[in-house]
Structure formats: structure tokens, C-alpha cells
Amino acid sequence: MTRGLAGWLPHCPNGSVLARLWIRYWPVLGLLPPLVQGAGGAVPTAFFVLVLLWPATLLVTRIAGVPAGAVCGGVCVVLLAAQAVLPPPEPAIQPDTLWRRFDHPQQAARHSMRLPVRERDWAAMWARRTEPEAYLYFLLVIHETVRDPALTVWLNDEELGHLSAATEVAVAAAFPQHWHRLPVRRDQLEASEVTHVRVALRAAAPPPAGGVGLVGTYSLRPTFGPAASAFFDGRDWSMAPRVVLPELPPPPNRDVVRTLVEKQMSAADPVRYVIELRILDPAAKRWLAVYY
Amino acid sequence: MRRALATLLRLRLPLVASLAAILCATTMALAPGFESLPVTRPTGWASVPVFSFVLAYVVVGTAIAGLACLGAALYLVRPARWLVAWSDRSGSRERGGLDALQGSATTTVQRAGAARDTARSTLPTHGSWERLEPVGLASRRQVRPFVLPWLLGPGGAAGNRSRRHGAAAGLFGLLVLAGGLAHLGERSGSWATSQPVWEVDAGTADGYVVWLEHRPVQADAVFFLDDMSLFPHGAPPSVWRLPGRAAYSFLVSLRARLAAPAGRVYAAFVVVTLLFWWGAAVAVYDLGLRAGRSWALGVAAGTLVASGLGFTFMVGNPMSNAAAYGALPILLWLLVRGQVFAREAQWTEGLLTACLAGALSLLYGLVPVLLCFVGCYYVGRGELRRMLAWSAVVLGVGVAWEIVRRNAGVMDVKVLLGGAAATVVVGAFGRFRLAQSAWPRRLLGLPSRSKALSGGLSLGAGSLLLAFAWQSGGLVPAAAAAGLQIPHYLLPDLEARASEVASRFGGGWAVWTEAVRQGFFDVNVLAAFPWPVCVAAVVGVARLPRMWLEWSVAIIVAAWAVAFAMIVLSSSPHPRLVYFAYPGVYLLAANGLLNANDAVRALLTRCASRGWVPASLAHWVAAVVVVTGWLAIVAPSHASLGGEHSFNHRFHFGNLTSGHAP
């Protein structure tokens, strides 16, 4: 019987009959777990096993010999079995776009930055032939019925200006997010070691119908440190991530990411409001530096 | 007809060069801005000769393919000779059908090639490095397992060769590992270049980003994360984010289950990418080894791949681009080493190679490049019927995936398996019984149980596809697009785009080439292959065996023709598609480095013979030249580690403008 079976196998001078049988028929074993578990949904897995892994194993056998082919088949079976046994991977995805709306006139948001005002690169940047222009950029979430966000910005307790329709920047952003900016002078930035930017509703007025707020995101390298952003709820300032950015649904075109984010977001992840200082070369229209 | 085809094949490159020169001269005479060339070089001047060469190659290649098909068709109308050819496999002199034309042309070319190779084998190869025995025209059965001898090689010369192979593979592994680790996370070029550069750029300071395990990756990676989670239990068709790249999600899903308990899904993506990258370096090493019959050429080519700009740019991103870059030379290597289009090749191996090619094409849409390459290089060098069958299987895998994906979860798998098993059994039995009859045996070839099994499998697969297509109704257009892997965002208005392109061409040759001049070379080719690579590749054209020169040119033309079509249809630069030409470009560039070494050594040796310089200086200076050239080629790949992101910016967008929108 063994001799008869051997006639079905490709001519390979090395390797036992069992190894050669294994190389030829391992997909039968490898596909059993996913097909039993997943029924019709496992057909994509079966497809790639039959057109990718199985031909690869047979070609490895032709090139590197029966032992290599058998090992390759064994590895494939182990990986397929692991799919059936081990729990599915849930990649840890940190939030990239969350919203913090102002619900109450007394609420305020703050973001702090520690700018490198004492460093040589900072001085060299401002000593360019064409003096750079500095702007504070704000990514706001504004309901479609709201024309004027009616927000006031303070820089180190000094009122800097108001965010309105006039401060909106013509830069693409996923709806209903909008970029706004205010110019800043160099002396204002160098006034203190730490730069605090505070945003609140104008003149403590009620929030516009539909809502307006700040967009927040995961914080990678904040210049101030992990707790760079804070939120004032009318009584206290809090830097807790879930107070800074409570779980709000992200923009509707990221439904799948919303599911993953809601499952994976950790209270320990540092987050920030999208308030950034950008230094512009006005001649080249190119950013020289961006800080947050 | 055979003689005409053989002549065309022999004179292909000179003919293409001549035609390209005529096109180039005509363009420069008609287009404005070239009046004072070369004193004043207008922007994008290099696009004209490059585009002229690609166009001329495509025209000549099409003519050769047409001639081959015509010849095959002419023979088909002579059934007596055709049947005799099919029934006689013992090497009879009677030839006919598809075999004859290709076989005789191949024989002519092979004899000429063998004569040249014999002559070259007596000439000194690059430097004093080891000269390998000629590969010759070994048939498929002499494809030796070369993996294990690398590790367990015998002693003597063979053992030295094995140890050199192992050393080379180890070197590539180190380069790939170091380069990969150096460009992960925040150092990933594909993420870093998405950060805003210009005032009009959209996005936050962190660019077009999604945060995976506290690492910034380009936001498009979320599509692969979502598709990865669909294996092994599948999902309705509408949930697949990038079905045309599902092979990558499948391979990562196999690895991710083991990595997930440690919270390292990102590592699963990186491991798959690094394995493909290393495989590409090893494949190009072996191809270079055979091309120049020189271990040095193989090592040089392999190290260039192991330090390639496209890989360092994409390795840190959980996307399939880098894996697709790695898969291409592996498939090319299989075609070369397996000689699947040769008359002696087994159909089984062709089927396996085609299946693998079709499946790996589902990493990034390699089908157009592969088919163009096979058409450019193998027409006239192999059997046309094998090429057609191979191409049909490659296309069929993509179509089958589209059909399977749309029906997964809809059909009962037990019914599916039962129907498939029954079809295979019936098909195998029928094929076996048919093959036992005398008359069908003449038509269908030698009977054997393995052929019956393979025939049954083919019938079974074909029946399943037909059943799915019948059930799915109007799926054929979408399946055809899936087979050719046309990007989904082009499909809705493909006809309108093609019409708009045709109307532009109607403006005349000068208008057309002016548009090409502005964007093709500087924005696309130079972005994928910076100047040191291009210069080295041009120098490498010399002293490369004709067969390998044609091979390199074929892969370059195939990749650039497909990229050019995408550039024109999408009206945006695509350096990342142009980069698929890297196996040919890096092989030429490696040969260019060794040519420079040989030239410097020869010059200094002559000077030393006259007493002008010390004799030992020749070797050292030549080595310095090679190392300097290699560093110049490799430097752009790692320039971002030193804060220079212009190379990555150009590779990402074709220019220094990101202009990226979330």
C-alpha cells in the first residue's frame, strides 16, 4: 500500500513516505479547526491556505527538499490551529479624534506647553531674514447650525482674542471639525517658562445650540509632559484623561475605529486638546516648527 | 516566421534603443524649451529619453508578441503536424503547434546565448572574487536545493560556496533587521512625512495618524487592522476594507494570534514585512549571482535590496506595500530558477508558481506588473501556451478571491465542501478514464494518476467558479477588475478618465510629451531611485550578460509602464509604484559598482606597471570607490535618521509638498 501511495507523490529522492504524505495533505488537517468553528465565514481562510500556503509548501519541498517542506507544512498547521485556540488579537489603538464640548458657561479648557525659548535653535529661528509668524492653532468641533463658535482665548491669563468665523483657516478637516488660528507675538511666547492657553465660551455666555468644543487626541510628545491638558468643570481643574476627553462618539466616518477605541481606550493614556503653536516662514509658506 | 522572430529577439534592445532615439530626437525638436540642450537643461529633460525608451520597448514587445501569436495560429491550422507534436513527447524532430515556433526561436536564442556565455566564461569576471561554474541552460530538474547546503554544506570548494551563501544570507538578515528596527514607530518615513509641512497642509502636528500600541502609524493602517480581525471567521462582503490586499491581512492574522497575548500586534505586522524583505534580498542575491557569475555581484545586489528606500520607508507601517516589494523578486526568482515556461517544465510546477503569484499579488496588486514582465521577457523564450495558462491562473486567483469573498458567509460550508469534493472526484475519475483511451491520450498527453488528480482539481475549481459566478449574476465586471487588480477608486469613472487621457493625446505628440516631461522622471523615477542609483544603473548596463540585461530592462519597463498608466489615469505621482522596478535597477546598479571597481583597478594597475603608483594602491582605491558608491546609493534610505526627510517626502508624494488631507 505504501508503494502504491508513493506513486501519487512527486519524485523526491529524500524523505520518508509519511513526510511526503504530510506535505501533500496537511491542508486537510490545518483547515479543520477554522472550518468547524467558523463554518461559512472560514472560507476566506481556506482560500488562502489552498492558493498561498499549500503551493508555497510544495514549492519549498521542490527547492529545499522534503524535510524543509514538512517543517513548512507543520508550521502552517500550528499557525492555523493557533487561530482556533488562541483568543483573537485586539490591537490597542489609542484615540486619535475625540470631542470635548462645552456644556456649561463656566467650563473652560486649558493646554500647557513648555517652549524651548532658551535654546539656540529657537533664537536662530527668530533671527531669520524674514521674520517668522507664530500662530496658535485650534481644532474645534462645531455643530453645523452654529456660525460663530464664540470662544475666547487667553494666553498666560492675558486675553489673546476670540475664535469666530473670521479666525477660521481654509485647511481641510473632517466634518464637523474646523481649524481656527490666532496670531501670537514672540514676546508673548517668551514671557514665561510655561505657556498656558485657556479656551472658554465668550463672556461666559451659554453654549450655542448644537454645541461647540475642542477636539482632543492621544498625546505623543507633549512639551509640558503627560498631563498637558486640563478641563475646568465650573469648580475644579482636572487633568484626568476621562475628564479632559470623556467618551464621545468620533466622527461618523470612522465607525469601526469607534468600536475599537471604545473597547481599548485606557484611562492611563495621555491625551491632549489639539491646541498647537506653529511657527511659519511667511515667504515659503512652510512651517518652521510645530509645538504642542 | 521563426527566423523573423529569432532575429527580432536578438535585436530587440538595439531596435528599441534606435526607436527610442528617434522618438527622443523628434520630441526635443518639437517641444519648446529644448532649443539649447545640453547647455541649458529644461526641467524634467530626462523624462523624454526614459519615456521614449519605455514606449519603444512596449511597441517592439507588442510586435514580438503579435508575431509569436500569429505564428502559433498559422501552425494551428495544420492539424496533422499539430497532433503529431502533441502525441510525440520523446524529442522527435517533428515540431508543430505552439511548441514549434517558440521552441525553435528559443533554441536559436539559447544557442546564441550559450556561445556568448561560453566566451564570457573565459574572460575575467569582476575582480578576483570567486568565479562560479556556469549556470548554463539547466533544465528544471536541475534546480538544486540550495537552502540546506548553505547551512550543512560539504567541505572543499562546494563547502566554501555554501559558507559564502550562508554568510551572504546572514549579512542580509542583519541589514534587514537593523534597517527595520531603525525605522519603526516614530522613525517610520511613511508616518513622519504625513506631518504638516506647508501652511495649507491638513492634519494635526502628528499628521495622518492612528495610534497603535502607543506608536504612531499612518492612518491607512487601520484598514489592515480591521481586515486582520476578519480572519479566520470571515465577514460579509461590505465589511472588508481592502479586499485587494487581503493576503497581507491573512498572513498577519496567522502571526498575530501568537503575538497578541503579549500585546504585540504591531510586532506581527513587522515580522511578516521583515521576512518578505529578507526573502527579496536573498532572491536578488541569487539572481545577481547567476547574472554575473560572481558572488560579489550577488552580494552587492542583495545589500542594495536590504537597504532599499522603499523598504525603509514602509517597514514601520502596518501596511502591505513593503511585503509586496519583497514578494516581487521572490516570484521572479521562482520563474527564473524553475524555468516554468520551458518545454521540459512540469505543468504542476507552473500551476504552483502561478497560484503563488496570484495569491501574493493580493498583497498590493502585482498582477499587471507580473503579466507585463512575462510578456516583455518570456515571449519568444518560452512556450506561449504555458505563458497563457500561467497568466490565466494568475488572473483566475484574483477573480476567485473576489467571488469567494462576496459569497463567504452566505453559502453553507458543508454544501460547499460536499459539492467541491464530489466535483473533484468526478473530475478526477473522468480525467483518468479519458486518459486511458488511445485517441484522447494523443490529444491530452500522457496519462498518469497525478495528471488525473490535477486535472480533476482543475475541473473542480473551474466548476466552483462557474457556480459562484452563475449565482452572483452581474459579478463578472467586478471580478474582471479584481483579476487585474484595478484600484477600486478608479473603477467608477474609469471610462471617463480614459477618454480624458485620449483627448489629451489628441492634442498632438508635443502636447503629450510636454505633460510627460513635467512629471514623469523628476517626480516619479527620481523620487523612487535618487541620482546615485540611476547613475550606477546606467554604468551597470555594460558587461552584464545579454540575457540578464534584457531581464533587468524587462522588469524596469514592466513596472514603469504600469506605474505610468496609473499616473496618467489618477493624475497624481506614484513613486511607490515606480519602485517595483527595483530588482532590475539594483541589479544594474550593483553591476555598475563592480564595473567602477574594475575600471579603477585596471587604470591604477596600468599606472603601477609604469611605476607611477604603488601596486597595492589599485586594490585599496578600487575598494574605496565601491564603498563610496554603495554608501551614496544607500544613504537616502537612512537619511531620515539624521533629520533629512526630503528623500522620504519625495518617495511619498513625488515632491516636497505633502498636501495631505485627513
Interface residues (C-beta under 8 A of the other chain):
Chain A: G7 W8 P10 P34 L35 Q37 G38 A39 G40 G41 A42 V43 P44 T45 F47 F48 V51 L52 P55 A56 L58 L59 R62 I63 A64 G65 P67 A68 L79 L80 A82 Q83 A84 L86 P87 P88 P89 E90 P91 A92 I93 Q94 P95 D96 L139 A170 V171 A172 A173 A174 T217 Y218 L220 V256 V257 L260 D269 V274 E276 R278 L280 K285 R286 W287 V290 Y291 Y292
Chain B: V143 P145 F146 V147 L148 E186 Q195 P196 V197 W198 E199 V200 D201 A202 T204 A205 D206 V209 V210 W211 L212 E213 H214 P216 A219 V222 L225 D226 M228 S229 L230 F231 P232 H233 G234 A235 R241 A246 A247 F250 L251 S253 L254 R255 A256 R257 L258 A259 A260 P261 G263 V265 Y266 A268 L334 R337 G338 T348 E349 L352 T353 C355 L356 G358 A359 L360 V397 A400 W401 V404 R405 N407 A408 G409 V410 M411 D412 V413 L416 L417 R449 S450 L453 A661 P662
